[in-house]
Amino acid sequence: MLFAMLGSRDFKSILIQFILLLPIILFSLSIHELMHGFVALKLGDPTARNLGRLTLNPRRHIDPIGFLVLLVFGFGWAKPVPVNPRNFKNPKWGFALVSLAGPLTNFLLGIINAAIYGVFWGFYAHAVATGLTGFRLDLLSWSATFFGLAAMLNFIYSVFNMIPIPPYDGSRILFAFLPQKAYFAVMKYERYIMLGLLAVLILCSYLLPVSPFSWVADRLTELVATPIANGIFNALI
């Protein structure tokens, strides 16, 4: 992500996007982990609540390395919320529902932010078309940029976490369909699988012109925002 920003060679643009990105990243990571813990609590496991993880305070959730990787490459992770599946009536499916809660929350936030981005995009396009300049135009531009980045990052985080490979949330959902023996056989190698996947993703970020996660997030953002922006622009003309 930071590499893509640096590619613009526009220091002002880089600085503005970086300042806007920080609160978006902190909130998106925190609410992702909070929702894991919240759903676990509703299913009967108070572990996250007892350890103070049912909070939006990013200090309780941020993993320094995962945060840095997310900032630089556009994908990353937070401190996993501790869950004790033995407290669920159905441990395997309970764990799957807890795992789904985080990516689903980010996906919904992506839709909401993309819609708001579309609104500001429409007003900004109209302002440019009518010759508006100065602070009001900049404010519309910054607002559109903020919600566009928020949509993109939440979609990226949602899609990334749905990778069906341990230890990401998608694997917990997929493994709910596996027999118990196969489930534990795969989980035994979770750490090594994670390191291998991380190496592949970082390598791809160098070799590919656009991250596949960013590409999907961009398409989703446009899908939601474009009709809203066009509708507002046409209504104001």
N, C-alpha and C positions, 0 to 999 in steps of 0.2 A: 504493500500500500504506500509506504513512504517512498519506495523506489519509483513508483508510478508518479507520485507528486513531484519528485525531484526531476523527472523527465520533462516537466513543463518549463524549467529554467526561468520561471517567473517568481522571484523571491517573495513578493507581496502575496501572490496567490498561495504559495507554499505555506507561508506563515499563517495566513487566515485559515486555510484548511486544517493545518496542524492544531491550531487553537480550538477550532470547532470540533475536531475529531476526539480530543481528549475526554470531554464530558460524555460524548456519545459512547465511546468504548467502555468507560467506567460504568455507565448506567446499563448498557446492553449486557455486559458480563455479569453484573450484579443481579439484575432481574432474572437472568437465565438461571443462576444458581439458587436464587430465592425461590423460584417456582419449583425447582426440583425438591427442595426441602418442604415447601408448602404442601405439595401433593403427597409427599411421603407422610407428612403429619396427618393429612386427611385419611390416608389409608391405614393409619395406626402406628406409624413409626415416629416417635418424638426426638430421635437422635439429633437431627439438624437444629431443632428448636433448643434442645438442651445445651448445645454447643454454641449457641448464639449466631447461627447462620441464617435465621429467618429475618434478614435485614437487607436494606439497600445500601448499607455502608460498604463502599468498595474495599476498604481495608480488610474486611472479613473474607473477601472472596478472591482478590487479585493474586495471581501467581506471577511474580516478577518476570520470570523467563517467558511464560505464556503471553504476558502482556507485551513484552518487547517483540516477540515473534509476530504477534497480531499487528502491532504498530508498523513493523517493517515490511512484512510479507503479505498482510491482509488476512491471515488465519492464525488462530492461537487458542488458548485455553485459560480457564481460571482454576482455582483450587476446587476439586470435586467436593460436592456436599456429601458428607458421610451418611450412608443409608444402611440400615440393618434389615434386610429382606425377611428375616425370621419373624419380624413383627407384623408382616402382612399375612392375610388369610391365604393368599396364593402368592408365595414369594416370587416366582418367576414372572408372572403377569403383573404383579404389583411393581416390581422393579422396571418392567417395560413401560408402564404408565408413568412412573416417576421420570424415566429417561425421556419420554416423549414431551413432558411438560416444558422443558427448557427450550428445545428447538421450536416447538409450536408457539411459545410466547414470543420468541424473536421473529418468527414468520408473521405473526399478527401485528407486531410492532412495525415490521417492514411495510406491511400494507397500509397501516395508518400513516406512517411517515411519508410514504410515497404519495398518498392522497393529498397530504398537506403540501408536499413539494409541488405537486401539480397545480395547486391553488396559487402558490407564490410564483411559479413558473408562468402561469397564465397572466397574472398581473404584471410581472416583469416584462414579458413580451409586449403587452399592451403599452406599458410605460415607454419602452424603447421605440415602439412604432409611433407614439405621439410626441417624441422628442424630449421626454423628461430626462433631466440630468441632475447631478449633485447628490446630496446625502440620501434623499428619498429613493433614488434609483439604486444606490449602493446598499441601502437597507433591504430593499427587495431582493437584490442579488445575494446578499449574505444569508438572508432568511431561506431563500430557495436552496442555496448551497448546503446550509445546515441540515435541512430536512431531507435533501437528496442524499447526503452522506449518511444520515441516520437510517434511511431506507436501505441503502446499499449495504451498510455494515451489518444491519440486523438480518438481511437476507443471506449475506455471506456466512454469518455465524450460524444461522439456522441450517443452511445447506451443508456447511462443513461438518456440523455435529451430527448430521444424519448419515454420514459415511458408515456403512455397515461393517466396520472393522474396529476391533477393540483398540482403545477403551472408549471410543466415541459413542454417543447416545444411540445412534442407528444400530450399533451392534447389539445393544441390550434389547432393542425391539425385535431385531431379526432372530436373536438367540432364544427368544421366548417360544419360537416355533420349533426349536431343536430338541431332541431327546436330552434328558438330564446328563447322560454320560458324555455325549458329544459337546454339550454346553461347557462342562467343567474341563474337558480336554483342551478346548480352544482357549478358555480363560487362563489356563496355566501358562500360556505363552504371551499373555496380554502385553507385558512390558516390552518384549522384543518386537512384537508386531507394531507397537506404537512408534518405537524408535525408527524402524524401517520405513514406515509410512511418512514420518516427519522428514526423513532424509529425501524421500522421493518428492514430496511436496516442495521442499526448499529447492531441490534441483530443477523441478518444473518451473518454479518462479523465475529462474535464470534463463531457461531455455525457451519458454513459451512467451510470445509477445503479450498475451493477456492471460491472467489466471482464470482457469475454468470456473472457479467460484465467483470471481468478479464478473465474468461474462454472464453467468446465470442471473446474478443479482442485478446487473444492469438491465437485462431483458425483463425481469420481473418488475423493476422500478418503472421502466418505460411503459409496460403493459398497464400499470395502474395510473401513472401520472399523465401520460400523453392525452387520453380523452378528456381528462379534467382540465388540463391546461388549454387544450383547443376549445373546449366549451366555454371557458371563461373568456378567452381572447375573442372568440367570435361574438359573444354576448356583449362585450364592451365596445366593439368596433361600430 
